[in-house]
Amino acid sequence: PKRSERSTKLAPFNPTHETAIEVAINLLRLQSTDILFDPGCGDGRMLLKAAAGVPGLRCVGIEIDESLAARGRDRIPDTLVDRVEIRNSDVLKEMDVPREDNEPRLTLLNDATAVFVYLLPDGLRRIRLLLDEAAERRRATSTSNDKLRVASYMFSLPDWNPVTVDRSAKGGCPIYLYEL
């Protein structure tokens, strides 16, 4: 990768194990009204499994590696194309960037109700401010008491206290659930 890409990459691609995906989906309590974001989504396997299992769920993946994002888009079945989007972008630069055609688009900051992350500790530190801001916006605009739910596979988020830690995925690898 180019030097500039390495500096913004949050983690290398390491596919999330199928059992961890299932545990994370259950921990996040995903429903048809949710919008799931997966920053650093790789080939989109988490999004595809979640969308296939939860009718109506909308999913957005953000992947800096163009080949992985393309692979993920190629894997989206026709039955899910209206509910799963995989963007080739840098999540740290995603903030409130409008689509090129000026149509409104779902953003992690304004629309996420649930987030799945499988990032290295440095990547989690770098994305934490974005997640804090998303949670703050959710609290400010939500008419219900729903909090932003964040599931982190393998590594905990710095200075956050998880609601639960589930170690039932293959190998006892932890999944931390946060409600912000």
C-alpha positions as CSV (number, residue, x, y, z in Angstrom):
1,P,0.0,0.0,0.0
2,K,1.0,3.6,-0.5
3,R,2.4,5.5,2.5
4,S,-0.7,7.7,2.6
5,E,-3.0,4.7,2.6
6,R,-1.0,3.0,5.4
7,S,-1.4,6.1,7.6
8,T,-5.2,6.0,7.4
9,K,-5.7,2.2,7.4
10,L,-7.3,1.1,10.7
11,A,-6.4,-2.6,10.4
12,P,-5.2,-5.2,8.0
13,F,-7.9,-7.5,6.4
14,N,-8.5,-10.5,8.6
15,P,-11.9,-12.0,8.1
16,T,-14.2,-12.2,11.1
17,H,-15.0,-15.8,12.0
18,E,-18.6,-17.0,11.2
19,T,-19.3,-17.7,14.9
20,A,-18.2,-14.2,15.9
21,I,-20.5,-12.7,13.3
22,E,-23.4,-14.6,14.7
23,V,-22.6,-13.6,18.3
24,A,-22.2,-10.0,17.3
25,I,-25.5,-10.0,15.5
26,N,-27.2,-11.4,18.5
27,L,-25.5,-9.0,20.9
28,L,-26.5,-6.0,18.8
29,R,-30.1,-7.0,18.9
30,L,-30.6,-5.9,15.3
31,Q,-34.1,-5.2,14.1
32,S,-35.7,-4.1,10.8
33,T,-35.5,-0.4,11.8
34,D,-31.8,-0.5,12.5
35,I,-29.0,0.9,10.4
36,L,-25.8,-1.1,10.9
37,F,-22.4,0.4,10.0
38,D,-19.2,-1.6,9.6
39,P,-16.1,0.6,9.3
40,G,-13.3,-1.4,7.8
41,C,-15.8,-4.0,6.5
42,G,-13.4,-5.9,4.3
43,D,-15.4,-8.1,2.0
44,G,-18.7,-7.3,3.7
45,R,-19.3,-10.7,5.3
46,M,-20.7,-9.3,8.5
47,L,-23.1,-7.0,6.6
48,L,-24.3,-9.7,4.3
49,K,-25.0,-12.1,7.2
50,A,-26.8,-9.5,9.2
51,A,-29.0,-8.3,6.3
52,A,-29.9,-11.8,5.3
53,G,-31.0,-12.6,8.8
54,V,-32.8,-9.5,9.7
55,P,-35.5,-8.4,7.2
56,G,-35.5,-4.7,6.6
57,L,-32.1,-4.1,8.2
58,R,-30.1,-1.5,6.3
59,C,-26.3,-2.0,6.3
60,V,-23.4,0.2,5.3
61,G,-19.8,-0.9,5.1
62,I,-16.9,1.4,4.6
63,E,-13.6,-0.1,3.3
64,I,-10.4,1.8,2.3
65,D,-9.1,-1.1,0.2
66,E,-10.7,-0.8,-3.2
67,S,-10.3,-4.5,-4.1
68,L,-11.9,-5.6,-0.9
69,A,-14.8,-3.1,-1.3
70,A,-15.3,-4.4,-4.9
71,R,-15.2,-8.0,-3.7
72,G,-17.8,-7.1,-1.1
73,R,-20.1,-5.4,-3.6
74,D,-19.8,-8.4,-5.9
75,R,-21.0,-10.7,-3.1
76,I,-24.3,-8.7,-2.5
77,P,-27.1,-10.9,-3.8
78,D,-29.9,-9.3,-5.8
79,T,-32.3,-9.7,-2.9
80,L,-30.1,-7.4,-0.7
81,V,-28.9,-4.7,-3.1
82,D,-31.4,-2.2,-1.8
83,R,-30.3,-2.8,1.8
84,V,-26.5,-3.3,1.7
85,E,-24.1,-0.7,0.6
86,I,-20.3,-1.1,0.6
87,R,-18.3,2.1,0.0
88,N,-14.7,2.4,-1.0
89,S,-13.7,5.2,1.3
90,D,-11.6,6.2,4.4
91,V,-14.0,6.1,7.4
92,L,-12.0,8.8,9.1
93,K,-12.8,11.1,6.2
94,E,-16.5,9.9,5.7
95,M,-18.0,12.3,8.3
96,D,-20.8,14.3,6.5
97,V,-19.6,13.9,2.9
98,P,-22.5,14.1,0.5
99,R,-22.8,11.6,-2.4
100,E,-21.4,12.7,-5.7
101,D,-25.0,13.1,-7.1
102,N,-25.9,15.2,-4.1
103,E,-28.5,12.7,-3.0
104,P,-28.7,12.3,0.8
105,R,-26.9,9.2,2.0
106,L,-26.7,7.3,5.2
107,T,-23.8,8.4,7.4
108,L,-22.3,6.8,10.5
109,L,-22.6,10.1,12.4
110,N,-26.2,10.8,11.7
111,D,-27.9,7.5,10.9
112,A,-26.1,4.6,12.6
113,T,-28.1,2.7,15.3
114,A,-25.6,-0.1,15.5
115,V,-21.9,-0.4,14.6
116,F,-19.6,-3.5,14.3
117,V,-15.9,-3.0,14.5
118,Y,-13.0,-5.5,14.1
119,L,-10.0,-3.2,14.3
120,L,-6.6,-3.2,16.0
121,P,-6.3,-1.1,19.2
122,D,-4.7,1.8,17.3
123,G,-7.5,1.8,14.8
124,L,-10.1,1.7,17.7
125,R,-8.3,4.7,19.3
126,R,-8.5,6.6,16.0
127,I,-12.2,5.8,15.4
128,R,-13.3,6.4,18.9
129,L,-14.0,10.1,18.5
130,L,-16.1,9.4,15.5
131,L,-18.1,6.9,17.5
132,D,-18.4,9.3,20.4
133,E,-19.8,11.9,18.1
134,A,-22.2,9.5,16.5
135,A,-23.5,8.5,20.0
136,E,-23.9,12.2,21.0
137,R,-25.8,13.0,17.8
138,R,-28.0,9.9,18.4
139,R,-28.8,11.0,22.0
140,A,-29.6,14.6,20.8
141,T,-31.9,13.6,18.0
142,S,-33.5,10.3,19.1
143,T,-37.1,10.4,20.2
144,S,-36.7,7.2,22.0
145,N,-34.3,6.1,24.6
146,D,-32.4,3.9,22.1
147,K,-28.6,4.2,22.5
148,L,-26.0,3.6,19.8
149,R,-24.9,-0.1,20.1
150,V,-21.3,-0.9,19.3
151,A,-19.9,-4.4,19.1
152,S,-16.1,-4.7,19.0
153,Y,-14.5,-8.1,18.1
154,M,-11.3,-9.1,19.8
155,F,-10.3,-5.7,21.3
156,S,-12.0,-3.3,23.7
157,L,-12.5,0.3,23.0
158,P,-10.2,2.5,25.2
159,D,-11.8,4.2,28.2
160,W,-15.3,2.7,27.5
161,N,-17.0,0.2,29.8
162,P,-18.7,-2.7,28.0
163,V,-22.2,-3.7,28.9
164,T,-21.2,-7.2,28.3
165,V,-18.3,-9.3,27.0
166,D,-19.2,-12.5,25.2
167,R,-16.6,-15.2,24.7
168,S,-18.7,-17.8,23.1
169,A,-17.3,-17.3,19.6
170,K,-14.7,-19.8,18.2
171,G,-11.6,-19.9,20.4
172,G,-13.2,-17.8,23.2
173,C,-12.4,-14.6,21.3
174,P,-14.2,-11.7,23.0
175,I,-16.9,-9.5,21.6
176,Y,-17.4,-6.4,23.6
177,L,-20.8,-4.7,23.5
178,Y,-21.2,-1.0,24.3
179,E,-24.3,1.1,24.6
180,L,-23.6,4.8,24.3
